[in-house]
Amino acid sequence: MKVNFSHSLVYVFIITLIISGIMPVLAAADDEVIPSEGDGNSTVLLPDLMIEDLSWSPVDPEAGEKVTVTATVKNQGDTASGATNLIFYSNGNNIGEGSVSELEAGNSEKISISWDPKTESTLEISAKVDERNLVEEKNEDNNVISGGFITFKKEKFPDLIINSLTYPAEPNPWEFHDVFISVKNQGTATSEKAVLALYINGTYIREWEIPKLSEGESEYRSYAWIPRSEGRVEIKAIIDKDNLVAESNEGNNEKVSTVIVAEEFLPDLIIEDLIPESAEGEVGKPLNFTLKVKNQGIVPSEEVRAQYYINGTAPSQASIYIPALSEGTGADVPFSLIPDREGQMEVRVLIDSETLVYELNESNNDFTKIVDVKIIRPDLIIESLSLNPESPQTGDNITFTVSIKNKGLKDSARNELSYYINGTNSTHSNKISIPAIAVGETAKVPFYWTPKEEGSLNIRLVADSGNTILEDDETNNELTKTVSISKQAIPGNGGSSGSTSGGSSSGSSNMGSGVSKEPARNVEIKELATRNIISGYHVRYDFAKNVTCITYIELDPIKTFKKTTATVEVLKNKSIFVQKNPPGRVYKQLNIWVGNKGAGLPASNKNAYTGFKVEKEWIKSNSADESNITLLWYDSKWKPLVTKKTGEDKKYVYFRAKTSGYSCFAISEYTGEEGTVEESSDEGGVQETLRSWESGKAILNSSAERENGIEKKPMGVAKVLLAVSLPLFMILVEYFVLKKKI
């Protein structure tokens, strides 16, 4: 137990020593914990004194004159500063000291001293705050400022000025008016005697002797003035005009004033300047101007209007509004105009062109300025020429498509493209219309020609062949291309003509049932509609299924046909009843049949119209001109019908065409170029075929009833059979009658 007790005493003793030694250390450590800026746990808040401004008065002191030097001290720190001192220096020498009181953070204090220098030199003035480092600051390096240099004048001089020049505000001509002149010495020394002179409109009037004037002293003189005319008058007074008095400032000895003499006091509007927004205008685009207007009269002006002229001509325009202006004031008035020509443009603006406002001067209301207008032009080039078919043969109706681009800086107007085709045994030339082309855009225009001889063709194209457009480059409008024409292949006897015959015979059933003589293989799609055709009653066929490009047909029947079916057939190629392909860029070829008894003939109806639609995508992709889209009718030759646009939606543009009769049609971008509509060798044409259907005859002049070049004549056989059977029938009838009698 003793051992345990001894051990316990030792432990208690050691613990006592440790505790008694550690506690003072901990206490001392707590006493010395000072927040520091870098420990990341606390921030020390300190003041920061600096001098915001250092100035003196007077700014230009005379030698020996007392100067007041003032410094503005600011505490830009985080906490209040203690009181400290401020010392002023001249060329580094102490010239005075001031006390700076305690300043809260952000506050300022002005400290001044009075300084009596005994020098005539130039001195640098500076100051330092907390010069004795009495205040602990954030920044100890920003306590000094230099205010610049003071130059002390070595001598004192007088300075004579015209202190005032007064006259009546509204003088009338031929009346006495007093002009008062005040002369003052604003210098630092007494002036010598001087001469005061008066001038009116530059003419010497008279002079006075002004006695010596001490510092700040003034002297007055007056003159009885009689204005002898109306208008602006300049009055000028000059003191010491011959510079006989030495002064501190020799450039302030005169004063000039302007007065208007008039029986009636009026405004006077003038244009001081006309400023375009940009150095160059552009033809056809608005150009903004600023019109600087001033009323130099003696009374306010009323609201007035101004008009502008471009190169001497007043275009159709809204007049320019000029606000009311007080006397002597001006206004910046904006307006815009559209330049009408390139090069130099004369712009003239006339205020109060109708002289509705009375002014002092009616002849100073206009202003003219020459403005440059940019010379920008289109530039047409022929990018390419493509052919369809690409490898043409003799007899092919070739579609030539010309791609024309405007690479200039201005939209081009409509013009003409000339093309020249030179072959071994043939030449051909013509012109086609080129639409207006926007900057950077490309137009595609087609023309058509059928070669009759094989061999090479030299095709030359000239854009703007009539030189109607002024272009940036007039030498890049041509393109030449060589095309090879091969000989047309001749089909065998069992070829296409036989299939055509078979196709037509298969379609030879009643037209009223919706089947026509057109071979089925050439019909892409068709739609039928049935109505009663009665003379005197208007008939309209609406194709409700909307599967073809024909939306309706309507007519006023002259004859009665009763129940009649109208059939629209959209074709894959040209109809068998048509000898030549239609002219222009073709959208669709089609047949429209009205019955099979002649209801569609021109002689059977009047006031006939056909409604149709064209896809906008087709118009866009072919750069087609909507105004040239035409319904063409075939009757021995292709004939354009009067076609008008009636509307459009998101997908289609709709048209209506005055129609003579119903048979074969084409929808085309038809430009009417010569040589595209050719006479058919079929003199009877489709209308003769329709008349044959009406009388029950077969087709006489179409390939639909021909085999290997030999015409079929089924009605001829019928006539032979009728001629043989009729006598036999009569003999049999007579035989039975005689037998009955017996």
Backbone hydrogen bonds, N-H to C=O, Kabsch-Sander energy under -0.5 kcal/mol:
donor,donor_aa,acceptor,acceptor_aa,energy
5,F,1,M,-2.4
6,S,2,K,-3.1
7,H,3,V,-2.5
8,S,4,N,-1.9
9,L,5,F,-2.2
10,V,6,S,-2.4
11,Y,7,H,-2.3
12,V,8,S,-2.4
13,F,9,L,-2.5
14,I,10,V,-2.5
15,I,11,Y,-2.4
16,T,12,V,-2.1
17,L,13,F,-2.2
18,I,14,I,-2.5
19,I,15,I,-2.7
20,S,16,T,-2.8
21,G,17,L,-1.7
22,I,18,I,-2.4
23,M,19,I,-2.0
25,V,21,G,-0.9
26,L,22,I,-2.7
27,A,23,M,-2.7
28,A,24,P,-3.1
29,A,25,V,-2.7
30,D,26,L,-2.3
31,D,27,A,-1.8
32,E,28,A,-1.2
33,V,30,D,-1.0
34,I,32,E,-0.8
39,D,36,S,-0.8
42,S,36,S,-0.6
46,L,44,V,-0.5
50,M,74,K,-2.2
51,I,142,N,-0.5
52,E,50,M,-0.7
52,E,72,T,-2.7
53,D,72,T,-0.9
55,S,70,T,-2.5
57,S,68,T,-1.7
63,A,153,K,-2.1
64,G,119,T,-0.6
65,E,62,E,-2.1
67,V,115,W,-3.6
68,T,57,S,-2.8
69,V,67,V,-0.6
69,V,113,I,-2.2
70,T,55,S,-2.9
71,A,111,I,-2.8
72,T,53,D,-2.5
73,V,71,A,-0.6
73,V,109,E,-3.1
74,K,50,M,-3.1
75,N,107,N,-2.5
76,Q,48,D,-2.8
76,Q,74,K,-0.8
78,D,46,L,-3.0
81,S,103,L,-2.5
84,T,100,V,-2.6
86,L,98,G,-2.5
87,I,128,K,-2.5
88,F,96,G,-2.9
89,Y,126,S,-3.1
90,S,93,N,-2.5
91,N,124,E,-2.9
93,N,90,S,-1.8
95,I,88,F,-2.7
96,G,88,F,-0.9
98,G,86,L,-3.0
100,V,84,T,-2.8
101,S,99,S,-0.5
106,G,75,N,-3.4
107,N,104,E,-2.2
109,E,73,V,-2.4
111,I,71,A,-2.8
113,I,69,V,-2.2
115,W,67,V,-3.5
115,W,113,I,-0.5
123,L,150,I,-2.5
125,I,148,G,-2.6
126,S,89,Y,-2.2
127,A,145,I,-2.2
128,K,87,I,-2.3
129,V,143,N,-2.2
130,D,85,N,-2.8
133,N,130,D,-1.7
137,E,135,V,-0.5
138,K,47,P,-2.4
145,I,127,A,-2.2
147,G,125,I,-2.6
148,G,125,I,-0.8
150,I,123,L,-2.9
152,F,121,S,-1.6
152,F,150,I,-0.6
153,K,61,P,-2.4
161,I,184,K,-2.5
162,I,252,N,-0.5
163,N,161,I,-1.0
163,N,182,S,-1.9
164,S,182,S,-1.3
166,T,180,F,-2.4
174,W,227,P,-4.1
175,E,172,N,-0.9
177,H,225,W,-2.2
179,V,223,Y,-2.7
180,F,166,T,-1.9
180,F,178,D,-0.5
181,I,221,R,-3.3
182,S,164,S,-2.4
183,V,219,E,-3.3
184,K,161,I,-2.4
185,N,217,E,-2.4
186,Q,159,D,-2.9
186,Q,184,K,-0.8
188,T,157,F,-3.1
189,A,157,F,-0.7
191,S,213,L,-3.0
194,A,210,I,-2.6
196,L,208,W,-3.2
197,A,238,I,-3.1
198,L,206,R,-2.6
199,Y,236,K,-2.9
200,I,203,T,-2.3
201,N,234,E,-3.7
203,T,200,I,-1.8
205,I,198,L,-2.9
206,R,198,L,-0.9
208,W,196,L,-2.7
210,I,194,A,-3.8
210,I,208,W,-0.5
216,G,185,N,-2.9
217,E,214,S,-2.2
219,E,183,V,-2.6
221,R,181,I,-2.4
223,Y,179,V,-2.0
225,W,177,H,-3.8
225,W,223,Y,-0.8
231,G,261,V,-3.5
233,V,259,V,-3.3
235,I,233,V,-0.6
235,I,257,S,-3.1
236,K,199,Y,-2.9
237,A,255,K,-2.3
238,I,197,A,-2.4
239,I,253,N,-2.7
240,D,195,V,-2.4
241,K,195,V,-0.8
243,N,240,D,-1.9
246,A,244,L,-0.5
248,S,158,P,-2.3
255,K,237,A,-2.1
257,S,235,I,-2.6
259,V,233,V,-2.9
261,V,231,G,-3.3
261,V,259,V,-0.5
262,A,171,P,-1.6
262,A,260,I,-0.5
266,L,264,E,-0.5
270,I,294,K,-2.6
272,E,270,I,-0.6
272,E,292,K,-2.6
273,D,292,K,-1.1
275,I,290,T,-2.6
277,E,288,N,-2.9
281,G,372,D,-2.5
283,V,374,K,-0.5
284,G,339,P,-1.9
285,K,282,E,-2.1
287,L,337,L,-3.1
289,F,335,F,-3.3
290,T,275,I,-2.3
291,L,333,V,-3.4
292,K,273,D,-2.4
292,K,290,T,-0.7
293,V,291,L,-0.8
293,V,331,A,-2.7
294,K,270,I,-2.5
295,N,329,T,-2.8
296,Q,268,D,-2.8
296,Q,294,K,-0.8
298,I,266,L,-1.7
301,S,325,L,-3.1
304,V,322,I,-2.1
306,A,320,I,-2.4
307,Q,350,L,-2.2
309,Y,348,R,-2.6
310,I,313,T,-3.2
311,N,309,Y,-0.6
311,N,346,E,-3.4
313,T,310,I,-1.8
320,I,306,A,-3.0
322,I,304,V,-2.8
328,G,295,N,-2.7
329,T,326,S,-2.0
331,A,293,V,-2.6
333,V,291,L,-3.1
333,V,331,A,-0.7
335,F,289,F,-1.8
337,L,287,L,-1.9
343,G,373,V,-2.1
345,M,371,V,-3.1
347,V,345,M,-0.6
347,V,369,K,-3.1
348,R,309,Y,-2.2
348,R,346,E,-0.5
349,V,367,F,-2.6
350,L,307,Q,-2.7
351,I,365,N,-2.5
352,D,305,R,-2.2
353,S,305,R,-0.5
353,S,350,L,-0.5
355,T,352,D,-2.2
360,L,267,P,-2.3
364,N,361,N,-0.5
367,F,349,V,-1.9
369,K,347,V,-2.7
371,V,345,M,-3.2
371,V,369,K,-0.5
372,D,279,A,-0.6
373,V,343,G,-3.5
374,K,281,G,-3.5
376,I,374,K,-0.9
381,I,405,K,-2.4
382,I,476,N,-0.5
383,E,381,I,-0.8
383,E,403,S,-2.2
384,S,403,S,-1.2
386,S,401,T,-2.4
388,N,399,T,-1.3
394,T,486,S,-2.1
395,G,451,P,-3.2
396,D,393,Q,-2.1
398,I,396,D,-1.3
398,I,449,W,-2.1
399,T,388,N,-2.5
400,F,398,I,-0.7
400,F,447,F,-3.1
401,T,386,S,-2.7
401,T,399,T,-0.6
402,V,400,F,-0.6
402,V,445,V,-3.1
403,S,384,S,-2.5
404,I,402,V,-0.6
404,I,443,A,-3.1
405,K,381,I,-2.5
406,N,441,E,-2.2
407,K,379,D,-2.6
407,K,405,K,-0.8
409,L,377,R,-2.2
410,K,377,R,-0.5
412,S,437,I,-2.9
415,N,434,I,-1.9
417,L,432,I,-3.0
418,S,462,V,-2.3
419,Y,430,N,-2.4
420,Y,460,R,-2.4
421,I,428,H,-3.9
422,N,420,Y,-0.5
422,N,458,N,-2.1
423,G,421,I,-0.5
423,G,426,S,-3.7
428,H,421,I,-2.6
430,N,419,Y,-1.8
432,I,417,L,-2.4
434,I,415,N,-3.3
437,I,412,S,-0.6
440,G,406,N,-2.5
441,E,438,A,-2.0
443,A,404,I,-3.0
445,V,402,V,-2.2
445,V,443,A,-0.5
447,F,400,F,-2.1
449,W,398,I,-1.6
455,G,485,I,-2.8
457,L,483,V,-3.6
458,N,422,N,-2.6
459,I,457,L,-0.7
459,I,481,K,-3.4
460,R,420,Y,-2.4
460,R,458,N,-0.6
461,L,479,L,-3.1
462,V,418,S,-2.4
463,A,477,N,-2.7
465,S,416,E,-1.9
465,S,462,V,-0.6
467,N,464,D,-2.1
471,E,469,I,-0.7
472,D,378,P,-2.1
476,N,473,D,-0.5
479,L,461,L,-1.8
481,K,459,I,-2.8
483,V,457,L,-2.7
485,I,455,G,-3.3
486,S,392,P,-1.9
486,S,484,S,-0.5
495,G,492,G,-1.4
499,S,495,G,-1.4
500,T,496,S,-2.4
501,S,497,S,-2.1
502,G,498,G,-2.2
503,G,499,S,-2.5
504,S,500,T,-2.5
505,S,501,S,-2.4
506,S,502,G,-1.8
507,G,503,G,-0.8
508,S,505,S,-1.2
513,S,510,N,-1.3
514,G,511,M,-2.3
515,V,510,N,-1.0
522,N,519,P,-1.6
523,V,520,A,-1.5
524,E,522,N,-0.6
524,E,570,V,-2.9
525,I,570,V,-1.3
527,E,568,V,-1.8
529,A,566,A,-1.9
531,R,564,T,-2.4
533,I,531,R,-0.5
533,I,562,K,-3.2
534,I,532,N,-0.7
536,G,557,P,-2.0
537,Y,534,I,-2.0
539,V,555,L,-2.7
541,Y,553,I,-3.4
542,D,540,R,-0.6
543,F,541,Y,-0.5
543,F,551,T,-1.8
544,A,542,D,-1.3
546,N,543,F,-1.3
551,T,549,C,-0.5
551,T,611,G,-2.1
552,Y,611,G,-1.2
553,I,541,Y,-1.9
554,E,609,Y,-2.3
555,L,539,V,-2.4
556,D,606,K,-2.9
558,I,604,S,-2.9
559,K,604,S,-1.2
561,F,533,I,-2.5
562,K,533,I,-2.6
564,T,531,R,-3.3
566,A,529,A,-3.4
567,T,593,W,-3.0
568,V,527,E,-2.6
569,E,567,T,-0.5
569,E,591,N,-2.9
570,V,525,I,-3.1
570,V,568,V,-0.5
571,L,569,E,-0.6
571,L,589,Q,-2.8
572,K,522,N,-2.6
578,V,575,S,-1.4
585,R,669,E,-1.4
586,V,584,G,-0.8
587,Y,667,I,-3.4
588,K,667,I,-1.2
590,L,665,F,-2.6
591,N,569,E,-2.3
592,I,663,S,-3.2
593,W,567,T,-2.6
595,G,565,T,-2.9
595,G,593,W,-0.6
599,A,594,V,-0.5
600,G,594,V,-0.7
601,L,598,G,-1.5
604,S,601,L,-1.8
605,N,601,L,-0.6
605,N,602,P,-0.7
606,K,556,D,-1.9
608,A,659,T,-0.6
609,Y,554,E,-2.7
610,T,657,A,-2.3
611,G,552,Y,-2.7
612,F,655,F,-1.9
613,K,549,C,-2.3
614,V,653,V,-2.2
616,K,651,K,-2.9
619,I,615,E,-1.7
620,K,616,K,-2.7
621,S,617,E,-2.8
622,N,618,W,-1.6
623,S,620,K,-1.3
624,A,619,I,-2.5
626,E,624,A,-0.6
628,N,625,D,-2.0
629,I,626,E,-1.4
630,T,668,S,-3.1
632,L,630,T,-0.6
632,L,666,A,-3.5
633,W,639,K,-3.0
634,Y,664,C,-2.5
635,D,633,W,-0.6
635,D,637,K,-2.3
639,K,633,W,-2.9
641,L,631,L,-2.3
644,K,656,R,-2.5
646,T,654,Y,-2.7
647,G,654,Y,-1.3
649,D,652,Y,-2.5
653,V,614,V,-2.4
654,Y,647,G,-3.0
655,F,612,F,-2.9
656,R,644,K,-2.3
657,A,610,T,-2.5
658,K,642,V,-2.3
659,T,608,A,-2.8
662,Y,600,G,-2.7
663,S,661,G,-0.5
664,C,634,Y,-0.6
665,F,590,L,-3.6
666,A,632,L,-1.9
667,I,588,K,-3.0
668,S,630,T,-2.5
668,S,666,A,-0.6
669,E,585,R,-2.5
670,Y,628,N,-2.2
670,Y,668,S,-1.4
671,T,669,E,-0.6
676,T,673,E,-1.2
678,E,676,T,-0.7
680,S,636,S,-1.8
683,E,681,S,-1.1
688,E,684,G,-1.2
689,T,685,G,-1.3
690,L,686,V,-2.4
691,R,687,Q,-2.2
692,S,688,E,-1.9
693,W,689,T,-2.1
694,E,690,L,-2.2
695,S,691,R,-1.7
696,G,693,W,-1.1
697,K,692,S,-2.7
703,S,576,I,-0.7
705,E,702,S,-1.2
706,R,703,S,-1.4
707,E,710,I,-2.3
710,I,707,E,-2.4
712,K,705,E,-2.3
716,G,713,K,-0.8
717,V,713,K,-1.1
718,A,714,P,-1.7
719,K,715,M,-2.1
720,V,716,G,-1.6
721,L,717,V,-2.4
722,L,718,A,-2.4
723,A,719,K,-2.3
724,V,720,V,-1.8
725,S,721,L,-2.7
726,L,722,L,-1.9
728,L,724,V,-1.1
729,F,725,S,-2.3
730,M,726,L,-2.0
731,I,727,P,-2.1
732,L,728,L,-2.1
733,V,729,F,-2.0
734,E,730,M,-2.1
735,Y,731,I,-1.9
736,F,732,L,-2.2
737,V,733,V,-1.7
738,L,734,E,-2.0
739,K,735,Y,-2.2
740,K,736,F,-1.5
741,K,737,V,-1.4
742,I,738,L,-1.7
